Amino acid sequence: MDRPSATRSQRPTIDVDGRRRVVIEAVMPEIDAGRFPAKRAVGETVRVEADIFADGHDALAAVVKYKLLPARGEEVPPPHSWGGAGRSPAEGQRRRGRAAGEPPGGPSPGWIEVPMTPLINDRWQAEFPVTELGRYLFTIEGWVDHFETWSRQLAKRIQAGQDVAVELEVGARMIEEAASRATSSDGDSSRLRGLAKSLRTSPPHPAASSPSDRAALAAGSPSPASGEGKTSPASGEVKELMLRYADRSFATTYRREVEVVVEPVKARFSTWYELFPRSVGTFKDVERLLPEIAQMGFDVLYLPPIHPIGRSHRKGANNQSAKAGEPGSPWAIGSEEGGHKAVHPELGTLADFRHLVQAALEQGLDIALDIAFQCSPDHPYTREHPEWFKHRPDGSIQYAENPPKKYEDIYPFDFETEHWKELWQELLSIVLFWAEQGVRVFRVDNPHTKPFGFWEWLIGELKRLHPDAILLSEAFTRPRVMYRLAKVGFSQSYTYFAWRNTAWELYQYFTELAQPPIREFFRPNLWPNTPDILSEYLQAGGRPAFQARLILAATLGASYGIYGPAFELMESRAREQGSEEYLDSEKYQLRAWERDRTDSLRELVAIVNRIRHENPALQTDRGLRFHPTENDQLLAYSKSTPDNANVVLTVVNVDPHHVQRGMVNLPLDELGLDADRPYQAHELVSGARYLWNGPRNFVEINPHSMPGQIFRFRRRVRSEHDFEYFL
Amino acid sequence: MDRPSATRSQRPTIDVDGRRRVVIEAVMPEIDAGRFPAKRAVGETVRVEADIFADGHDALAAVVKYKLLPARGEEVPPPHSWGGAGRSPAEGQRRRGRAAGEPPGGPSPGWIEVPMTPLINDRWQAEFPVTELGRYLFTIEGWVDHFETWSRQLAKRIQAGQDVAVELEVGARMIEEAASRATSSDGDSSRLRGLAKSLRTSPPHPAASSPSDRAALAAGSPSPASGEGKTSPASGEVKELMLRYADRSFATTYRREVEVVVEPVKARFSTWYELFPRSVGTFKDVERLLPEIAQMGFDVLYLPPIHPIGRSHRKGANNQSAKAGEPGSPWAIGSEEGGHKAVHPELGTLADFRHLVQAALEQGLDIALDIAFQCSPDHPYTREHPEWFKHRPDGSIQYAENPPKKYEDIYPFDFETEHWKELWQELLSIVLFWAEQGVRVFRVDNPHTKPFGFWEWLIGELKRLHPDAILLSEAFTRPRVMYRLAKVGFSQSYTYFAWRNTAWELYQYFTELAQPPIREFFRPNLWPNTPDILSEYLQAGGRPAFQARLILAATLGASYGIYGPAFELMESRAREQGSEEYLDSEKYQLRAWERDRTDSLRELVAIVNRIRHENPALQTDRGLRFHPTENDQLLAYSKSTPDNANVVLTVVNVDPHHVQRGMVNLPLDELGLDADRPYQAHELVSGARYLWNGPRNFVEINPHSMPGQIFRFRRRVRSEHDFEYFL
């Protein structure tokens, strides 16, 4: 081996600030090392955790620093340099590409600091609230707390009866240094100087109680003189002053500023109803249906594309070639009557649509539009912008295909075109056009067939103008792709829920979704059915299957939706054996639904949605826990608020055919229930109340009466007369 | 809510390269998003994995690109820009702080590419070898492979009997484009042009077999004409040419260049013996002992500090105040006779030491020195550089303490001194001084009481001059701190092994250490005892305890060490009840050991070390698997080489008092053993051979004969005469 000469011509350089001894790592929530923001909804908190430690045995202090970025335009630079330990500026900042010299879009709110507290094993935490729509940044600053180290050691020295004279002088000097950092205008500086002085003013031998008493006063440590191990009343103030004027010149700031995107509450908690407006009639007819939909407890009404439909290669009933007069698929967008910014004339006018949006809002319903970036061969773009499509050697535009299958009624955009920038701008303008009509919720069709970078840009631009926009990603594809779409900005995502039907599958999948970091960016929206998915379970399971899937979707997911009236009318006929396509699918034809049929699940839907609205635990995907049932067909899980004030247990019999019995095993401690006292299990669908005892309780579920039970637990309290009440 | 106006004054900017559609994420091995290098030893491979995917359903291609950085000085810039998707240069590069304009230290080796292959679920992998000491970089490049997409789709079209005339033209044009990228000097360009031409030269209807045959030839897809689904012989060449001249203009390069530090083989696989030279006599006396130590199978001989020892507050036998004539603790470094660059006169001269180093190397032994950055009150530094120490208000230098305990014989350095840069330079010069005497292995005392940034800088500078240096971190502290020291550059680390004595504890701990990313940077070095640690298990367990801990250390860890002769002579007397300190510890006094005692474990040590040298599976910490034994006192685990050519199973009875029996359950498949045929279990300590059958086999271990068994598995093979042999 070639050993290089050991003679050095010059001293090596040192390009770090060697006195920044604190390390900050493993920060949560942080996604892909800060490449993507974490997501929150207005009113939530961000619980920040990090490993924070230093060499040696000194005490540390740390704070989370956070701020809201101005809603529009560019943020101003942070008030001071964040280049801890010689690092270059946070990656996140470069990513946002702040243009130099551009005027800030609003006042810089500055950083707000929250002290962190140690958990265990060098893990620290703090929480901060997010109260505004938009983007927050947070980072962490940590430093060696010499005063706290001194204080703890002093207590031990005094306990051991050591002479602390020199130590008191060490402390006095530290306090004087802090005093010199305190602003002279307020009284802090003189209070500190007074304290330093008092540490020096009497005989330092520990046998004399007074100095150690004073030391304890300064240090906030137990006073051996009082003999009770109590902290002296003044200690809190001293500690607080010394923390306020701590010497942070060698503090370490975490190398990145981590972004959190804050969206409307509906991004987290939403209840969707999908409906083909043309089956109802016009926008005006849909308007008449709004009260009924709102009364069922929905807050988003999602409409498949409402644009003119192409005629070339139009699809007819059951995906055959269309015969004359057939309406075609709404996803074959564009005809001579217009494209993505036009309304199908048979549904009404743009004014009618705007009216519908406003009428819906009055009922608490957001209209969600379908964003399907593709064209029929008759779309105006095909003539006006042929350069946005791929061309075949024979000059024709390349239609969609999945060889050997051909979809000649659809032309995909060519995102590799040289004119991609114009294409991106135009597609953004479509979303902005509908936002200008009052739409804030968008269901995006097949986002996984357009580049991720495109979505990241489009959603960023949309949210810059409309931070209250919510986008649902309709990507039924491989997990990495679905997660990436969520990372680049989709508020919610369709899931594999429709195909997870056994208790084990559901447990596995929802456990995965609840793991960090997935839970920080991927918000599931559960659909038991869609116009594309009539699952085998629903085809074969009858009424209990629909009921079970409804209860599962509504309690496993803070957001869920159904495609109706097919769902509540339990439409279960598939086009053919082995297919998940509906027979006579509304995708290709109009359907006249008998909405008032007596066997409709409408009432159950309303009950389940009322339960969701009354129980905050069901309005978030945090706090989900699965519980063993001793029966493979019984799935049990609870959701609870962080304070356990609201705890909801759901037990579902996933076998739609047979009665199932089992024992539900609950971790009473974690759920805030007392192991030694009975508690009430209030079944919210039926209204029945049971008195349960201990961690193991019997359940029996007959799917033919109701395949799922939703319990709210109520703890027993005693009144002044010793009557029992349950809260 | 304040909804901003929806009117935009200008089009939003697009600051990404929107046609780079491929995403590369979750790269392994990468530590803390590239903040720290992964570790390898010369001759190992780096298995790179990443999630690689794009929108849509196109085929992808990806390569790992790697290069060795020049051994000294600064690397030259990479041959072309790595700023994929508008990102700024890789973080890793900034961290190394290349000085602009500095001349490169050697020729740039350029990037070497290795094609990646898909595993499952968008996970891809490739491997590259590391053959040189120093630093490697790797990154990943991925792109949409339009030709492969075309080729796969063409096969399906042909299978479905479709007219492929237009498709053949599409392919011909792609091949022509590749031809235009091929260098004209070689024949690739004309070969490609010929191929494109042949795709066009006959009637394109699929009913005519020739064009589809030609298509298959071009595409490498099964030829329907031959009817056998075989790939045509030419296809490999076409694919390879099209990959070589692929259009990578929209390729995505991973945003970071990931560093791998490559260290000597001994960093991975080493066998340490610790010995107090003063108990032996002088360096010359130690030299006479070298053959015996080498014959026991050790390859590192670690000596506690060899420097002059302070006299002030000197410690005597059993940590009392020293009486006249007592030698003091070697860790109280420095006297008027010199400091960290001097040799204790009673051990010999610096020339004697250099002679010892060379004599040891001739026996295959590296001398490891102890780096203890602390001073006795008599160290020359205390007079020459008082500014490197903390001073108390009374003017005295602050001694070490852990209140209320005081260690007045030790002055720690003050790493917060204003003169920290000079201190760092001096401490580096100490290590370089000993490196210049031929020392390459260093055991660093209490690194966790010096700043992490200091170690990162020191190890970086040391390795820049001596890339063959190996540093062992002696930090017995909290897990995060130990891991961080490994991240900043220590080659090996002491562990909690000495306190993990039950089978469950050992399983848990070594499973944690084998997880990524820990295994990528933390190399455990297992010590059953040290001069500071005489564990309760060894105190109480007698001879079986020492044997069991030896076998565990030697087979669980690719690196392990013992402090001898205390270990092989089974010294088990503690200073007092509940203490892990040795009675009459060599830390404070000389000990005359009876090395040739008949009950010495010397022979077992030699056998175990021979087994380690003969079995490559034991020379790495990769490939460790634990196996159930149906007995809590029996721990079973195997290590195997990636090809399963060498599989070693160890079973240890951790109960030093009683015979234990159990069934060892082996995953035969993973170990490359045939479930249907017997295999030989060759017990390597005793030499006994057993014929085992199936996954479940009985073991019985009497700790009083030998508490551990080490089996090498040999598969049965048949000779031409049907005799049975085991390989």
Chai-1 contact restraints between the chains, C-beta under 6 A:
chainA,res_idxA,chainB,res_idxB,connection_type,confidence,min_distance_angstrom,max_distance_angstrom,comment,restraint_id
A,P4,B,R72,contact,1.0,0.0,6.0,A-B,restraint_1
A,A6,B,E436,contact,1.0,0.0,6.0,A-B,restraint_2
A,R11,B,Q425,contact,1.0,0.0,6.0,A-B,restraint_3
A,P12,B,E461,contact,1.0,0.0,6.0,A-B,restraint_4
A,I14,B,K421,contact,1.0,0.0,6.0,A-B,restraint_5
A,D15,B,G97,contact,1.0,0.0,6.0,A-B,restraint_6
A,V16,B,G453,contact,1.0,0.0,6.0,A-B,restraint_7
A,G18,B,W420,contact,1.0,0.0,6.0,A-B,restraint_8
A,G18,B,G453,contact,1.0,0.0,6.0,A-B,restraint_9
A,R19,B,E416,contact,1.0,0.0,6.0,A-B,restraint_10
A,R21,B,P451,contact,1.0,0.0,6.0,A-B,restraint_11
A,V23,B,F452,contact,1.0,0.0,6.0,A-B,restraint_12
A,V23,B,R484,contact,1.0,0.0,6.0,A-B,restraint_13
A,A33,B,A33,contact,1.0,0.0,6.0,A-B,restraint_14
A,D51,B,R480,contact,1.0,0.0,6.0,A-B,restraint_15
A,F53,B,R480,contact,1.0,0.0,6.0,A-B,restraint_16
A,F53,B,V481,contact,1.0,0.0,6.0,A-B,restraint_17
A,D55,B,H448,contact,1.0,0.0,6.0,A-B,restraint_18
A,D55,B,T449,contact,1.0,0.0,6.0,A-B,restraint_19
A,D55,B,K450,contact,1.0,0.0,6.0,A-B,restraint_20
A,D55,B,P451,contact,1.0,0.0,6.0,A-B,restraint_21
A,G56,B,T449,contact,1.0,0.0,6.0,A-B,restraint_22
A,R72,B,P4,contact,1.0,0.0,6.0,A-B,restraint_23
A,S88,B,R94,contact,1.0,0.0,6.0,A-B,restraint_24
A,R94,B,S88,contact,1.0,0.0,6.0,A-B,restraint_25
A,G97,B,D15,contact,1.0,0.0,6.0,A-B,restraint_26
A,D122,B,R478,contact,1.0,0.0,6.0,A-B,restraint_27
A,D122,B,R480,contact,1.0,0.0,6.0,A-B,restraint_28
A,Q153,B,P403,contact,1.0,0.0,6.0,A-B,restraint_29
A,K156,B,P403,contact,1.0,0.0,6.0,A-B,restraint_30
A,K156,B,P404,contact,1.0,0.0,6.0,A-B,restraint_31
A,R157,B,P403,contact,1.0,0.0,6.0,A-B,restraint_32
A,R157,B,P404,contact,1.0,0.0,6.0,A-B,restraint_33
A,A160,B,P404,contact,1.0,0.0,6.0,A-B,restraint_34
A,Q162,B,P404,contact,1.0,0.0,6.0,A-B,restraint_35
A,V166,B,R392,contact,1.0,0.0,6.0,A-B,restraint_36
A,V166,B,P393,contact,1.0,0.0,6.0,A-B,restraint_37
A,V166,B,D394,contact,1.0,0.0,6.0,A-B,restraint_38
A,E169,B,P393,contact,1.0,0.0,6.0,A-B,restraint_39
A,R392,B,V166,contact,1.0,0.0,6.0,A-B,restraint_40
A,P393,B,V166,contact,1.0,0.0,6.0,A-B,restraint_41
A,P393,B,E169,contact,1.0,0.0,6.0,A-B,restraint_42
A,D394,B,V166,contact,1.0,0.0,6.0,A-B,restraint_43
A,P403,B,Q153,contact,1.0,0.0,6.0,A-B,restraint_44
A,P403,B,K156,contact,1.0,0.0,6.0,A-B,restraint_45
A,P403,B,R157,contact,1.0,0.0,6.0,A-B,restraint_46
A,P404,B,K156,contact,1.0,0.0,6.0,A-B,restraint_47
A,P404,B,R157,contact,1.0,0.0,6.0,A-B,restraint_48
A,P404,B,A160,contact,1.0,0.0,6.0,A-B,restraint_49
A,P404,B,Q162,contact,1.0,0.0,6.0,A-B,restraint_50
A,E416,B,R19,contact,1.0,0.0,6.0,A-B,restraint_51
A,W420,B,G18,contact,1.0,0.0,6.0,A-B,restraint_52
A,K421,B,I14,contact,1.0,0.0,6.0,A-B,restraint_53
A,Q425,B,R11,contact,1.0,0.0,6.0,A-B,restraint_54
A,E436,B,A6,contact,1.0,0.0,6.0,A-B,restraint_55
A,H448,B,D55,contact,1.0,0.0,6.0,A-B,restraint_56
A,T449,B,D55,contact,1.0,0.0,6.0,A-B,restraint_57
A,T449,B,G56,contact,1.0,0.0,6.0,A-B,restraint_58
A,K450,B,D55,contact,1.0,0.0,6.0,A-B,restraint_59
A,P451,B,R21,contact,1.0,0.0,6.0,A-B,restraint_60
A,P451,B,D55,contact,1.0,0.0,6.0,A-B,restraint_61
A,F452,B,V23,contact,1.0,0.0,6.0,A-B,restraint_62
A,G453,B,V16,contact,1.0,0.0,6.0,A-B,restraint_63
A,G453,B,G18,contact,1.0,0.0,6.0,A-B,restraint_64
A,E461,B,P12,contact,1.0,0.0,6.0,A-B,restraint_65
A,R478,B,D122,contact,1.0,0.0,6.0,A-B,restraint_66
A,R480,B,D51,contact,1.0,0.0,6.0,A-B,restraint_67
A,R480,B,F53,contact,1.0,0.0,6.0,A-B,restraint_68
A,R480,B,D122,contact,1.0,0.0,6.0,A-B,restraint_69
A,V481,B,F53,contact,1.0,0.0,6.0,A-B,restraint_70
A,R484,B,V23,contact,1.0,0.0,6.0,A-B,restraint_71
